[in-house]
Amino acid sequence: MSNQAFLRVSAYFLFATALFAQNPQGAPSPARGMFDQMDVDKNGRLSREELPERLRANFDRVDTNGDGAISREEHEAVVNRMRQQQQAGKGAPPQARALPPEIEALRDLPYAGTDNPRQKLDLYLPKVRKSDKPLPIIVFIHGGGWRAGDKSGGISHLARFVQSGDYAGVSVGYRLTNEAQWPAQIHDCKAAIRWIKAHAGEHRLDASRIAVWGTSAGGHLVSHLGTSGDVKDLEGTLGAHLDQDSRVTCVVNYFGPENFLTMVRQPSTIDRSRGGDYPEALLLGGPVPEREQAAQEASPVTHVSQGDAAFFTAHGTKDPLVPFAQAEEIHAALQKAGVPSLLQEMTGGGHGFRSPELDARVKQFLDLHLRGIQTEIVTTPIVMQPGK
């Protein structure tokens, strides 16, 4: 196996190992437990869209028979092989090697006054700043259906901004549904924002300029931060910085659920019409139709009002898990309330995508709202090719 191929498969192994460590109970084997957590639609096969975004480049290497899906056997073969190599001293390189040399990392900072490893954040600072002024902050919140994922992947999204010397980055962990149900997740995220504001001075950060960026479940949480900054009942009481508020300046939302009450009726590869083991039901503590009040509270669209944070929403028109209609709904509600909102259609895109055009537009959006760089942001549809 070439070094590049080894690194790619190692990335798959590292994520899967971390995923199993979060919730190993009841799994007949580590590899099997990892697979079950990623298999969102429970069909016994992993689609490209079910893999976390940062692992999709590895899909074809794990799908050894080329049938367009990762079987349980293919998954277990990769994980077990990499585990054996790691035990033999040839394992995947530590995550620290992925940190660009221009960036300083302060990892595992507790933001809620607890020892819970989920209630910690990683702070990324440029070693060379372009200005003596306090830096604006981009906060990344990971996806994973509120039941998987971790904050370690945030650096892959934040690195280019922190390397530039113009921004600081933060990646936030939060409690998953195997540990706590709603509203624990938003309470954690709000506590993290308050911690950032309270500690901004010591790290030369600008507490008045904070962007939040998330994918999938993380997109839901950042959307909620953007619309519920004025909802006192959702602040929670975590941490030592209740004198701070959780308002943010702007939101970059990638394919996040926005209204659970409408999503449960929309076409999807997830059967939300029966049972209570789909992601939103696990988050709310029961099927959405039986938890309407909680579902309404947990829906970012519920809290849209004038003065909310500016939004940039990117969503694939062929998303099999979170329908594109969710993006249209939050965009329409924000516009109706007079909140700046941009909807970026990823034509043909699924639940996750990569695009240099999208990267450029997100940078324009962040530069505008965090650094005051005036620009016209084009949001014409970006046509996605299969697998991108």
C-alpha positions as CSV (number, residue, x, y, z in Angstrom):
1,M,0.0,0.0,0.0
2,S,1.4,3.4,-0.9
3,N,2.0,5.9,1.9
4,Q,-0.8,8.2,0.6
5,A,-3.2,5.3,0.5
6,F,-2.1,4.2,4.0
7,L,-2.8,7.7,5.4
8,R,-6.2,7.7,3.9
9,V,-7.3,4.4,5.3
10,S,-5.6,5.3,8.6
11,A,-8.0,8.3,8.7
12,Y,-10.9,6.0,8.4
13,F,-9.5,3.8,11.1
14,L,-8.9,6.7,13.5
15,F,-12.4,8.0,13.2
16,A,-14.0,4.6,13.6
17,T,-12.0,3.9,16.7
18,A,-13.0,7.2,18.2
19,L,-16.6,6.6,17.3
20,F,-16.7,3.2,19.1
21,A,-15.0,4.6,22.1
22,Q,-18.0,7.0,22.6
23,N,-20.5,4.2,22.9
24,P,-19.2,0.6,23.0
25,Q,-22.0,-0.9,25.1
26,G,-23.7,-3.9,23.5
27,A,-21.5,-4.1,20.5
28,P,-20.3,-7.6,19.7
29,S,-17.0,-6.3,18.5
30,P,-15.4,-2.9,18.2
31,A,-15.5,-2.9,14.4
32,R,-19.2,-4.0,14.4
33,G,-20.1,-1.3,16.9
34,M,-18.5,1.4,14.8
35,F,-20.3,0.2,11.7
36,D,-23.7,0.2,13.4
37,Q,-23.3,3.8,14.6
38,M,-22.4,5.0,11.1
39,D,-25.2,3.0,9.4
40,V,-27.8,5.7,9.8
41,D,-30.6,4.1,7.7
42,K,-29.9,0.6,9.2
43,N,-29.7,-1.2,5.9
44,G,-26.5,-3.0,6.6
45,R,-24.5,-1.0,4.1
46,L,-22.6,2.4,4.4
47,S,-23.3,4.8,1.6
48,R,-20.9,7.6,0.8
49,E,-23.3,10.1,2.4
50,E,-23.4,8.2,5.7
51,L,-19.6,8.6,6.2
52,P,-18.5,11.8,7.9
53,E,-17.6,14.4,5.4
54,R,-13.9,14.2,6.0
55,L,-13.8,10.5,5.3
56,R,-15.5,10.4,2.0
57,A,-12.3,10.7,0.1
58,N,-11.5,7.2,1.5
59,F,-14.8,5.6,0.4
60,D,-13.5,3.9,-2.8
61,R,-10.5,2.4,-1.0
62,V,-12.7,0.8,1.6
63,D,-15.4,-0.3,-0.9
64,T,-13.0,-2.9,-2.3
65,N,-15.6,-4.6,-4.6
66,G,-16.7,-1.3,-6.1
67,D,-20.4,-1.9,-5.7
68,G,-21.0,1.7,-4.4
69,A,-21.5,0.8,-0.8
70,I,-19.3,-0.3,2.1
71,S,-20.4,-3.7,3.5
72,R,-19.9,-4.7,7.1
73,E,-17.2,-7.2,6.0
74,E,-15.3,-4.5,4.1
75,H,-15.5,-2.1,7.0
76,E,-14.4,-4.7,9.5
77,A,-11.5,-5.8,7.3
78,V,-10.1,-2.2,7.2
79,V,-10.6,-1.6,10.9
80,N,-9.1,-4.9,12.0
81,R,-6.1,-4.6,9.6
82,M,-5.3,-1.1,10.8
83,R,-5.7,-2.2,14.5
84,Q,-3.2,-5.0,13.9
85,Q,-0.8,-2.7,12.3
86,Q,-1.1,-0.2,15.0
87,Q,-0.5,-2.8,17.7
88,A,2.6,-3.8,15.7
89,G,3.9,-0.3,15.9
90,K,3.0,0.6,12.3
91,G,-0.2,2.4,13.1
92,A,-1.8,5.5,11.9
93,P,0.1,8.7,12.6
94,P,-1.1,10.8,15.6
95,Q,-3.6,13.6,14.9
96,A,-1.1,16.1,16.0
97,R,0.9,15.6,12.7
98,A,-2.1,16.9,10.8
99,L,-1.8,20.3,12.5
100,P,-0.2,22.8,10.1
101,P,3.0,24.4,11.5
102,E,1.5,27.9,11.3
103,I,-1.1,27.0,14.0
104,E,-0.9,26.7,17.7
105,A,-3.4,24.3,19.3
106,L,-4.8,24.5,22.9
107,R,-6.7,21.3,23.2
108,D,-9.3,19.9,25.6
109,L,-10.2,23.1,27.3
110,P,-13.2,22.5,29.7
111,Y,-15.9,25.0,29.0
112,A,-18.7,23.8,31.4
113,G,-16.8,23.4,34.6
114,T,-16.9,19.6,34.4
115,D,-14.4,16.8,33.7
116,N,-16.7,15.4,31.0
117,P,-14.5,14.9,27.9
118,R,-17.5,15.8,25.7
119,Q,-17.7,19.3,27.3
120,K,-14.4,20.5,26.0
121,L,-13.2,22.6,23.1
122,D,-10.0,23.0,21.1
123,L,-8.7,26.5,20.5
124,Y,-6.6,27.1,17.4
125,L,-4.5,30.3,17.1
126,P,-2.2,31.5,14.3
127,K,1.4,31.7,15.3
128,V,1.8,34.8,13.2
129,R,-1.1,37.4,13.2
130,K,-1.6,39.8,10.4
131,S,-2.8,42.5,12.8
132,D,-2.4,43.6,16.4
133,K,-6.2,43.8,16.7
134,P,-8.1,41.0,18.5
135,L,-9.0,38.2,16.1
136,P,-12.5,37.2,15.0
137,I,-13.4,33.6,15.8
138,I,-14.8,30.8,13.7
139,V,-16.4,28.1,15.8
140,F,-16.9,24.6,14.3
141,I,-19.5,22.2,15.6
142,H,-19.3,18.6,14.2
143,G,-22.1,16.4,12.8
144,G,-22.9,12.7,13.3
145,G,-26.6,12.6,13.9
146,W,-26.1,13.9,17.5
147,R,-24.8,10.4,18.3
148,A,-21.4,10.2,16.7
149,G,-18.5,12.3,15.7
150,D,-16.1,14.4,17.7
151,K,-14.4,17.8,17.8
152,S,-11.1,16.5,16.4
153,G,-12.3,16.9,12.8
154,G,-12.9,20.6,13.2
155,I,-9.3,21.6,12.3
156,S,-9.9,20.3,8.7
157,H,-12.5,23.0,8.2
158,L,-10.7,25.7,10.3
159,A,-7.1,25.3,9.2
160,R,-7.1,27.5,6.1
161,F,-8.7,30.4,8.0
162,V,-6.4,30.2,11.0
163,Q,-3.3,29.7,8.8
164,S,-4.1,33.0,7.1
165,G,-3.4,34.9,10.4
166,D,-6.8,36.6,10.1
167,Y,-8.8,34.3,12.3
168,A,-8.8,32.2,15.4
169,G,-10.6,28.8,15.3
170,V,-12.5,26.8,17.9
171,S,-13.8,23.2,17.6
172,V,-16.5,22.3,20.2
173,G,-17.5,18.9,21.6
174,Y,-20.9,18.3,23.1
175,R,-22.8,15.5,24.8
176,L,-24.2,12.8,22.4
177,T,-27.6,11.1,22.6
178,N,-26.1,8.0,24.3
179,E,-25.4,10.3,27.3
180,A,-28.0,13.0,27.3
181,Q,-31.1,14.1,25.4
182,W,-32.3,17.5,24.2
183,P,-31.7,20.3,25.2
184,A,-28.3,19.1,26.6
185,Q,-26.7,19.6,23.2
186,I,-27.7,23.2,22.7
187,H,-26.9,23.9,26.4
188,D,-23.4,22.6,25.8
189,C,-22.9,24.7,22.6
190,K,-24.2,27.9,24.4
191,A,-21.9,27.3,27.3
192,A,-19.0,27.0,24.9
193,I,-19.8,30.3,23.3
194,R,-20.0,32.0,26.7
195,W,-16.6,30.5,27.6
196,I,-15.1,31.9,24.5
197,K,-16.4,35.3,25.2
198,A,-15.2,35.2,28.8
199,H,-11.7,34.1,27.8
200,A,-11.4,36.3,24.7
201,G,-9.2,38.9,26.4
202,E,-6.4,36.4,27.4
203,H,-6.2,35.0,23.9
204,R,-6.6,38.4,22.1
205,L,-9.9,37.4,20.5
206,D,-12.8,39.6,19.5
207,A,-15.8,38.4,21.4
208,S,-18.1,40.6,19.4
209,R,-17.2,38.8,16.1
210,I,-18.0,35.1,16.3
211,A,-19.1,32.8,13.4
212,V,-20.5,29.3,14.0
213,W,-20.1,26.7,11.3
214,G,-21.5,23.1,11.4
215,T,-22.4,20.2,9.2
216,S,-25.6,18.0,9.5
217,A,-26.4,17.7,13.2
218,G,-23.7,20.4,13.7
219,G,-25.6,22.5,11.1
220,H,-28.7,22.1,13.2
221,L,-26.8,23.3,16.3
222,V,-25.2,26.3,14.7
223,S,-28.6,27.3,13.2
224,H,-30.0,27.1,16.7
225,L,-27.3,29.3,18.0
226,G,-28.0,31.8,15.3
227,T,-31.7,32.0,16.0
228,S,-32.0,31.4,19.7
229,G,-29.5,33.9,21.1
230,D,-32.4,35.9,22.6
231,V,-34.3,32.9,24.0
232,K,-33.4,32.8,27.7
233,D,-35.1,29.5,28.4
234,L,-32.6,27.7,26.2
235,E,-29.4,29.2,27.7
236,G,-29.0,26.5,30.4
237,T,-26.9,27.0,33.5
238,L,-23.7,25.3,32.5
239,G,-20.3,26.8,33.4
240,A,-19.1,29.8,35.3
241,H,-19.8,32.5,32.7
242,L,-23.5,33.0,32.9
243,D,-22.9,36.8,32.8
244,Q,-22.0,36.3,29.1
245,D,-24.6,35.8,26.4
246,S,-24.5,33.2,23.6
247,R,-25.3,35.4,20.6
248,V,-23.2,35.0,17.5
249,T,-22.5,37.2,14.5
250,C,-23.1,34.8,11.6
251,V,-23.9,31.2,10.8
252,V,-22.5,28.8,8.1
253,N,-25.0,25.9,8.0
254,Y,-24.2,22.8,5.9
255,F,-27.3,20.6,5.4
256,G,-28.6,20.9,8.9
257,P,-32.2,19.9,10.0
258,E,-34.2,23.0,10.6
259,N,-37.8,21.9,11.4
260,F,-38.3,18.5,12.9
261,L,-42.1,18.7,12.5
262,T,-41.9,19.1,8.8
263,M,-38.9,16.9,8.2
264,V,-40.6,13.8,9.7
265,R,-43.1,14.0,6.8
266,Q,-40.6,14.7,4.0
267,P,-39.1,11.9,1.7
268,S,-35.9,10.4,3.0
269,T,-33.9,7.2,3.1
270,I,-34.5,7.3,6.9
271,D,-37.9,5.9,7.8
272,R,-39.2,8.4,10.3
273,S,-42.8,7.1,10.2
274,R,-42.3,4.3,12.7
275,G,-40.1,3.4,15.6
276,G,-37.9,5.6,17.8
277,D,-34.4,4.7,16.7
278,Y,-33.8,7.4,14.1
279,P,-31.5,10.3,15.0
280,E,-34.2,13.0,15.8
281,A,-36.2,10.5,18.0
282,L,-33.0,9.6,19.9
283,L,-32.3,13.3,20.4
284,L,-35.8,14.1,21.6
285,G,-36.4,11.0,23.7
286,G,-39.1,9.6,21.4
287,P,-40.7,9.7,17.9
288,V,-41.2,13.3,16.7
289,P,-45.0,13.0,16.5
290,E,-45.1,12.0,20.1
291,R,-42.7,14.7,21.2
292,E,-44.1,17.7,19.3
293,Q,-43.4,20.3,22.0
294,A,-39.8,19.2,22.3
295,A,-39.5,19.0,18.5
296,Q,-40.8,22.5,18.1
297,E,-38.4,23.9,20.7
298,A,-35.5,22.0,19.1
299,S,-36.2,23.3,15.6
300,P,-34.1,26.4,14.7
301,V,-36.9,27.8,12.5
302,T,-39.2,28.2,15.6
303,H,-36.9,30.9,17.0
304,V,-36.3,33.0,13.9
305,S,-36.8,36.7,14.7
306,Q,-35.5,40.1,13.6
307,G,-32.0,40.7,14.7
308,D,-30.8,37.1,14.4
309,A,-27.4,36.2,13.1
310,A,-26.8,36.3,9.3
311,F,-27.0,32.9,7.6
312,F,-25.2,31.1,4.8
313,T,-26.9,27.8,4.1
314,A,-25.5,25.2,1.7
315,H,-27.5,22.1,1.0
316,G,-27.5,19.3,-1.6
317,T,-30.7,18.9,-3.7
318,K,-30.3,15.1,-3.6
319,D,-29.6,14.9,0.1
320,P,-31.0,11.5,1.1
321,L,-31.0,12.1,4.9
322,V,-31.9,15.8,5.4
323,P,-34.2,17.0,2.6
324,F,-33.3,20.1,0.7
325,A,-36.7,21.5,1.7
326,Q,-35.2,22.1,5.2
327,A,-32.7,24.6,3.8
328,E,-35.5,26.3,1.8
329,E,-37.6,26.6,5.0
330,I,-35.0,28.3,7.2
331,H,-34.0,30.6,4.3
332,A,-37.6,31.7,3.8
333,A,-38.2,32.2,7.5
334,L,-35.1,34.3,7.9
335,Q,-35.9,36.4,4.9
336,K,-39.4,37.0,6.1
337,A,-38.0,38.3,9.4
338,G,-35.6,40.6,7.7
339,V,-32.5,38.6,8.6
340,P,-29.6,38.5,6.0
341,S,-29.7,35.0,4.5
342,L,-28.0,33.3,1.6
343,L,-29.1,29.9,0.3
344,Q,-26.5,28.0,-1.7
345,E,-28.0,25.2,-3.7
346,M,-25.6,22.3,-4.4
347,T,-27.4,20.9,-7.4
348,G,-27.2,17.1,-7.4
349,G,-25.3,17.1,-4.1
350,G,-25.9,14.6,-1.3
351,H,-25.4,14.7,2.4
352,G,-22.0,16.2,2.2
353,F,-20.0,17.7,-0.7
354,R,-16.6,19.3,-1.6
355,S,-16.3,22.3,-3.9
356,P,-13.7,25.0,-4.3
357,E,-16.4,27.4,-5.4
358,L,-18.3,26.8,-2.2
359,D,-15.1,27.3,-0.2
360,A,-14.6,30.7,-1.9
361,R,-18.1,31.8,-1.2
362,V,-17.9,30.8,2.5
363,K,-14.7,32.8,2.8
364,Q,-16.4,35.8,1.3
365,F,-19.3,35.5,3.7
366,L,-17.0,35.2,6.7
367,D,-14.8,38.0,5.6
368,L,-17.9,40.2,5.1
369,H,-19.5,39.6,8.5
370,L,-16.4,39.2,10.7
371,R,-13.9,41.5,9.0
372,G,-16.1,44.0,7.2
373,I,-14.7,43.3,3.8
374,Q,-17.4,44.4,1.4
375,T,-18.1,42.0,-1.4
376,E,-20.9,40.7,-3.6
377,I,-21.4,37.0,-2.8
378,V,-22.7,35.0,-5.7
379,T,-25.0,32.1,-4.8
380,T,-25.9,30.7,-8.2
381,P,-26.3,26.9,-8.0
382,I,-23.1,24.9,-7.9
383,V,-23.5,21.7,-9.9
384,M,-22.0,18.7,-8.1
385,Q,-20.6,15.7,-9.9
386,P,-21.3,12.2,-8.5
387,G,-19.0,11.4,-5.6
388,K,-18.0,15.0,-4.9
